[in-house]
């Protein structure tokens, strides 16, 4: 399995850290977009599964995450995430025939993917969303929202603990333990990031009808980070005529890291194979 690590420069000069796993006779390309505070290295298992099923896999660290440039937990404009994804899509397509290209986005990566699809969805064959961040599972207290709004204007780079409990990621306790010990995991979030993400979540709900790309959306019922009810509502509003919603009873936030992850991987690869433009 050929494996490459490299960096790609964005239009603004920021460096994105990229991992590529390849197969000799690819059926298509997959781009993996991870969640907030984590990094692409946490997706090795599903990447290996997809390569075995004939897909080249490109994963990358979002700016301000993992080994990419940027202040951890901070973003000046949410649009930079979407522009960076566009740059990754272009890098995958560069020099290749028009092979099938899919995006898999988890949590924050799901939000970034949805916004990308609303504006540039014609460039991909389909997308898989894992627990997309449409709304947080627990309502943020009003005083914290106000503090974030004020802070975004006066102290945009002020960062506080993101309050993610590692035990809420998966029912497999080893996942939370590894997350807590991972030096590339960031536990801080800036006031500006909170304000930009809140606005982005509100906007993507309004844009849902513009999303025409085939979609597989998956979410666990016991997710305590991203709202499963918000995912259901957005799914109904999505304009695609080819869409599937899979609700996973008892699953926590990271469905790719649950004890039944192999079943989830198979569901994803089956969907990708069924949507190949042969």
N, C-alpha and C positions, 0 to 999 in steps of 0.2 A: 504494500500500500504506500505509494509515494506520498511524502509529507513535506510541506514547505512552510516556513515561517518567513514573513516579510513585512514591510511597512509600505503604506500608501499615503501620499500627501494630499490633503484636502485643498480646496481652492484658496482657503485662508492660510495655508501653510502648516496646519496641524498634522501631526503624524498619527496614523491609525495602524495599530498592530493587527496583523492578519495571519490566520492559519488556513492552510488549504490541504485537504486530503482528497486523493484522486484514485480513480480506478482506470484500468486499461481501456475498457470499452464502455464509456458512460452513456446512460440513457438520458441523462439530464444533469442540471446543476441545481444545487440547493445553497441558499445563503441563510445562515443562522444569526439571529439578532437576539442577544441576551437581555436580561432584566436589570433593574437598577441596583447599583452597588456591587455587582458581580463581574464576571468576565467570561470570555469565550472558552477558556480552559475547562470550565465546568460542564461542557457539552461533548466531551470526548466519546462517551458511550453511545449516544444517539448518532453522532457523526460516524462512528465505526459501523453501526448498524446500516446506515444509509449507503455507505460506500459498498458494503457487502451486497446491497440490493441494486447496485449499478449507478449510484449517483455520486458525482463529485461534490464535495462539501467545502464551502468557504465560510469561515466564522471570523468575527473580528471583535475587538474591544471597542465599545463606544467611546467617544471622546470623554475624558474625565473618568475613565474606567480602566482597570487592569493595567496593561502596558502601553496604552495609547496616551497621547498628550492631553493636557487639560487639567484644571484643578479638580481633584476628586469630589464628586457630589455636587458639581456646579455646572450650569450652562447659562450663557448670556442670552441665547435665543433658541427656543425649542426647534426651530426650523433647521438648525445646524445638524441635528440628528438625521433629519430626512435628506438633507443635501449629502451628508456622509454616506447614507445608504445608497443614494443615487450613484455616488462615486464607486462604491463597491460593486454595484450592478454593472456599471460600465467596465470595471476591471475584469469581471467574469466574462462579459461578452466580448471583450477586446481580443481580436485575432482568432475567434472561434466562429464556426458556422452557427446559424440561429437555433441553437439547441434549446430544449425546454429548460426554463429557469423558474424555480420556485423560491419563495421566502418562507422561513419558519421564524416567527417572532414570539418570544415569551415575555409576559408582563409588560414592563416598559417597552421592550422590543416589539410586543404586540401592538401597543399604541403607536409607536413609530411606523410600523408596517402598515397599519390601517390608514394613517395619514398619507403615507407614501402612495398607497393604492388609490386613494381618493383623487390624487393629483396626477399620478404617473403609472397607474395600474396596467396600462396597455403594454408595458415593457416586460411583464412577467406572465407566466402561464397560470399560476395559481399560488395560493398562500395558505399556510397552516398557522393558527393562532392558539397559543397555550396561555390560559388565564390572562387575557389582555387587560391592561390597566385602563379601564374606562372610568372607574370610580373606585375609591378605597373601600374596603369591606366595612370598616368602622368609621363612622362620621367623625371628621376632625373637629374638635371643639372650636367654637366661634372665636374665642380669644386667641387661639393659635393661628387661625386663618388671618385675623387682623394683624397679628404680630408679623406674619410672613409678608403680608402686603406692604406694611410699613417698612420692614426690613429690606424688601426687594428694591425699594426706592432709596433708602438711606444707607444701608449696609448690605448690598446685594451678595457679597461673597462671605458673609457671616454664616458659619456652618455649625449645625447642632447634630446630635445623635439622631439617626433616622428611625430609631425605635423598632427596628425589625427584630423580632425574636427568632433566632435560628431554629428553635423547636417548632415553629409554625410553618416551616418550609415543607417538611415531609414527615410521614409517619415512621420513616426509618430514622432512628435517632442518630445513626452514624452520619447522615447527611448534614444535620445541624451541627454536629461536633466538628466535621471537616470544614464547614462554612465558617465557623467561629475561629478556627485556627488558620484559615487561608490568608496569607499575607497580601494577596491581590484583591481581597474583598474590602470594600470601603464602607464604613459605618456612619459616614457623615453626609448631611444634605444641606445645601445652602438655601437661604431665603429666596433668592432669585430662581433657583431650580424649582422650588415648590410653587412659586407664582406662575412660572412658565408652564409647568406640567399641568397645573389646575386649569389654565386657559386652554391648553392643548386638548385635555380630556373633554372640555365643554365643546370645543370646536369640532372634534371628530364625531360627536353625536349629531351635530347639525349637518355634517358632510356625509353621513352614512349612505344616503341614497345615491351618492355619486360613485360608490364602490361597486364595480361591475365584475371584478375578478372572481373566479371560482374560489370558494373559501371552505376550509374545514376549521371549525372553532371548537376547542375543547376546554372544559373548566370543571374543577372539582367542587363538590357541594360544601366542603368544609374549609374552603379557602378563607383565611382570616386576614389576608392582605389585599387582594383584589376582589371586587364585588362580583359574584356570579350572577346576581340579579341584573346588574348593569350590563353584563355581557349578553344575557338573554334579550334585554330590551334593544340593544344595539343590533343584535343579530336579526331581529325582526325588521329593523329599519334599513338594513343593508340592501342595496339595489341589485345585487347579483341574483340571477335566476338559478345559479348552480352554487348552492350553499348547504352546509351540513353542520348541525350543532350536536355535540356530544357532551352530555353532562355525566360526570363520573362520581357516583355516590361514594361519600366518605373520603374522597381524595383531598389532600391539602394543596397548597399553592404550586409547588413544583411537580407537576404531573410526570415529568421526565425522570424524576428521582424517587418516585414512590415505589413500594415493594413490587407492585405489578407493572413496573416500567416497560418490561419486554412486550407486554400486551399493547401498551400505548405505542411503542415503537412500531409494532406490526400494523397498528391501525393507521399510523402516519404513512408508512411506506406503501401500504395497500392503496391508500388514497392517491398518493403521488403517481404510482404506476397506472392507476385507472384514469389519470388526467394527462397522461403523456400525449402530445400531439405527434402521432406516429407518421 
